[in-house]
């Protein structure tokens, strides 16, 4: 295992049966604005990337996914071996969010994929993994439709 593998993170594009994407939003005081983001976070000891993705999706959005499809893994920075692992989740069952005190203001909403991509293009996401995951999920969906 890499030394900083526990610093790896997972991010999830959760799409319901109508193709809507689960987006979270919150105000980030350090950045002075409200931003959108996808469910995700750092791995806990003993978790593999998919387990992390499923846990974060359950905790932050209250969503259980029947299926979790990998979209790729990418280095977080040039100076670290930590990676962010991107997933697309489907077969969703919704329940209550299980937010920690630092997540208590996270609001869940459902967006059409094109609107989520437009919000990413407008700079409404704070971190780059969310827009990348959205683009990869949209690309994957277009590939499935043409096959």
C-alpha positions as CSV (number, residue, x, y, z in Angstrom):
1,X,0.0,0.0,0.0
2,X,1.3,3.5,-0.8
3,X,2.2,5.6,2.2
4,X,-0.5,8.1,1.6
5,X,-3.1,5.7,0.3
6,X,-5.3,6.6,3.3
7,X,-5.3,10.1,2.0
8,X,-7.0,8.9,-1.2
9,X,-10.5,10.2,-1.8
10,X,-13.6,9.1,-3.7
11,X,-16.2,11.2,-5.4
12,X,-19.6,9.9,-6.7
13,X,-21.9,11.0,-9.5
14,X,-25.2,9.5,-8.3
15,X,-27.9,9.4,-11.1
16,X,-31.5,8.4,-10.4
17,X,-33.7,6.5,-12.8
18,X,-34.6,9.8,-14.6
19,X,-31.0,10.7,-15.1
20,X,-31.0,13.4,-12.4
21,X,-27.7,13.9,-10.6
22,X,-27.4,14.3,-6.8
23,X,-25.6,17.6,-6.0
24,X,-24.7,19.0,-2.6
25,X,-24.3,22.6,-1.8
26,X,-23.0,24.6,1.1
27,X,-21.6,28.0,2.0
28,X,-17.8,27.9,2.4
29,X,-16.7,30.9,4.5
30,X,-13.1,30.6,3.5
31,X,-14.1,31.1,-0.1
32,X,-17.0,33.5,0.6
33,X,-19.7,31.8,-1.3
34,X,-22.0,28.8,-1.7
35,X,-20.6,26.1,-3.9
36,X,-21.8,22.9,-5.5
37,X,-20.0,19.6,-5.0
38,X,-20.6,15.8,-5.4
39,X,-20.7,13.4,-2.5
40,X,-17.2,12.3,-1.6
41,X,-14.4,12.4,0.9
42,X,-11.2,10.8,2.2
43,X,-10.8,7.1,2.7
44,X,-10.9,5.6,6.2
45,X,-8.5,2.9,7.4
46,X,-9.4,-0.5,5.9
47,X,-11.6,1.0,3.1
48,X,-11.0,0.5,-0.6
49,X,-12.0,3.3,-2.9
50,X,-15.4,1.9,-3.8
51,X,-16.3,1.3,-0.1
52,X,-15.3,5.0,0.5
53,X,-17.5,6.2,-2.3
54,X,-20.5,4.2,-1.1
55,X,-20.0,5.4,2.5
56,X,-19.6,9.0,1.6
57,X,-22.7,8.8,-0.7
58,X,-24.7,7.3,2.2
59,X,-23.5,9.8,4.8
60,X,-23.5,13.0,2.9
61,X,-26.5,12.4,0.6
62,X,-28.4,9.7,2.4
63,X,-28.2,7.5,-0.8
64,X,-27.6,3.8,-1.1
65,X,-26.4,2.7,-4.5
66,X,-27.0,-0.8,-5.9
67,X,-24.3,-0.3,-8.6
68,X,-21.1,1.7,-8.5
69,X,-19.2,2.0,-11.8
70,X,-15.5,3.3,-11.7
71,X,-14.9,6.4,-13.9
72,X,-11.1,6.6,-13.3
73,X,-8.5,7.5,-10.7
74,X,-6.4,10.6,-10.8
75,X,-3.5,12.1,-8.9
76,X,-4.7,14.8,-6.4
77,X,-1.4,16.8,-6.7
78,X,1.9,16.5,-8.5
79,X,3.8,16.1,-5.2
80,X,1.7,13.3,-3.6
81,X,0.8,9.8,-4.6
82,X,-2.7,10.2,-3.2
83,X,-5.5,9.7,-5.8
84,X,-9.1,10.7,-6.2
85,X,-11.3,7.8,-7.4
86,X,-14.4,8.7,-9.4
87,X,-17.5,6.7,-9.6
88,X,-21.0,6.7,-11.1
89,X,-23.7,5.2,-8.9
90,X,-27.1,3.9,-10.0
91,X,-29.9,1.8,-8.6
92,X,-30.4,4.4,-5.9
93,X,-32.4,4.2,-2.7
94,X,-32.8,7.5,-0.8
95,X,-32.9,7.9,3.0
96,X,-31.8,10.5,5.6
97,X,-28.4,12.2,5.4
98,X,-26.0,11.2,8.2
99,X,-24.0,14.5,8.4
100,X,-21.2,15.2,10.8
101,X,-21.1,18.6,12.6
102,X,-18.8,20.0,9.9
103,X,-21.3,18.8,7.2
104,X,-24.5,20.0,8.9
105,X,-25.2,22.6,6.3
106,X,-24.9,20.3,3.3
107,X,-28.1,20.6,1.1
108,X,-29.0,17.9,-1.3
109,X,-30.7,18.7,-4.7
110,X,-31.3,16.8,-7.9
111,X,-30.2,18.4,-11.2
112,X,-30.4,17.4,-14.9
113,X,-26.9,16.4,-16.1
114,X,-26.7,19.3,-18.6
115,X,-27.6,21.9,-15.8
116,X,-24.9,20.3,-13.6
117,X,-22.3,20.5,-16.4
118,X,-23.3,24.2,-17.1
119,X,-22.9,24.9,-13.4
120,X,-19.4,23.4,-13.6
121,X,-18.6,25.5,-16.6
122,X,-19.7,28.6,-14.7
123,X,-17.3,27.9,-11.9
124,X,-20.0,27.0,-9.3
125,X,-18.0,23.9,-8.1
126,X,-15.3,24.5,-5.5
127,X,-13.1,21.4,-6.2
128,X,-12.2,20.0,-9.7
129,X,-13.0,16.3,-9.0
130,X,-16.8,17.0,-9.2
131,X,-16.8,18.6,-12.7
132,X,-14.3,15.9,-13.9
133,X,-16.6,13.1,-12.6
134,X,-19.7,14.8,-14.2
135,X,-17.9,15.0,-17.6
136,X,-16.8,11.4,-17.4
137,X,-20.2,10.2,-16.4
138,X,-21.8,12.2,-19.3
139,X,-19.3,10.8,-21.7
140,X,-19.9,7.3,-20.5
141,X,-23.6,7.8,-20.9
142,X,-23.1,9.0,-24.5
143,X,-20.9,6.0,-25.3
144,X,-23.6,3.6,-23.9
145,X,-26.2,5.2,-26.1
146,X,-24.2,4.9,-29.2
147,X,-23.2,1.2,-28.7
